[in-house]
């Protein structure tokens, strides 16, 4: 999957490494999990998945809600069971 993502992003093409610099964007106001116990519940991965989903969809990261994590996990489970991903 990584080679496909690199090719689609324009980082590699026809097996060659292209010399294109990727912009570095610092997001200072992105929501973050609080406390270490949340990672145990699986929120670490959900934050990463939601960041990726929102960034690739040009959705404001501020819309990621800690309170919605149970919904995000349920939605992901349904998508996986339906073969969405």
Residue, then its C-alpha position, 0 to 999 in steps of 0.5 A: x500500500x505504501x508504494x501506491x500512496x507514494x506514487x499517487x502523492x507524486x513522491x515516486x513515479x515509474x519506479x523513480x524517486x522524484x525530487x519533490x519536497x513535501x510541505x510541512x504543515x504544523x497544526x497547532x490547534x488540533x484536538x488531542x487525547x488527554x490522559x494515558x488511559x485513553x490510549x488503552x481504550x483505543x483512542x490513539x489509533x482513532x485519533x490517527x485515523x481521524x486525522x488522516x481522514x480529515x486531512x485527506x478530505x480537507x475537513x477542519x481538524x477541530x471537528x474531531x471530538x473526544x466525545x465522539x470517539x465511541x461513535x468513531x470506533x463503532x463507525x469504523x467497525x461497521x465500515x470494516x464489516x461491510x468491506x468499506x476499507 
